[in-house]
């Protein structure tokens, strides 16, 4: 599967139109997503929202695991 870059807008602090609170969060999460994309991960807008919320402490690990089991991150 070919690598497809994701849309990152540093001026608006968005990844795939998902808003981030600051540049540090955006950069950190973009790097994590990018690394996983080389392993075959295909990010969706919903998936980016979930990753953002987990990294910002809005989701617990248990909630994240449940989402992963249910595959609710796919659009």
N, C-alpha and C positions, 0 to 999 in steps of 0.2 A: 504494500500500500504506500503510495507516495506521501511525502510530508506536505501538508497544506498549512501555510501560515495563518494565524488567527489575527483578527483585527484588533489592534491596540491603539487607543487614542489617548496619548499622554496629556494632551491639553485638557480634554474633558474627563480624564481619569477613568476610562472605561476599557473593558475587554469584552468583545462581542456585545457592545452596548450595555454591559452590566457596570453600574457605577461603583467606584471604590472611594473610600474616605480620604485617602492621601496617596502620594507617590510611592512611599515605602511599601504600603500594602499592595498596590498595583504591581510594582516591580517584583516583589517577593512571590506573589501568586503567579505572575506571568512566567517567571523562571521555573516554578514547580510544574505548571501546566506544560510548558515547552519541553521540559525533560521527559515528562510522561508521554508526550506526543511521539517522541522517538521510539517509545516502546509500544506504540499502537493506539494510545488513547486518542479519541476523537472528541474534543470538547464541544459541548452545546451551550447555548445561552443558559439553560436551566442548570447544567453541570457547573458552569462558572459561578452561578449564583450560590450553589450549594457549597462549593469549595471556598468561596469568599466568606460565607456565613460561618463555616466551620473555623476558618483561620481567624476570624474576628471574634470568636467565642460565642456566636449566636446559636450554634448547634453543638451538642455534646458528641463525644465519640460514639456513644450508643446510638444516638439519632443518625449520625453519619453512616454507621454500619447498617442500620435498618434501611436507609435510603439505598445503599449499595446493594443489599440483598434483594430489594424490591425492584432495582434498576429504574427508580423514579427519576434519575438524572437525565435520562434520554428524552428527547423531544419527539 
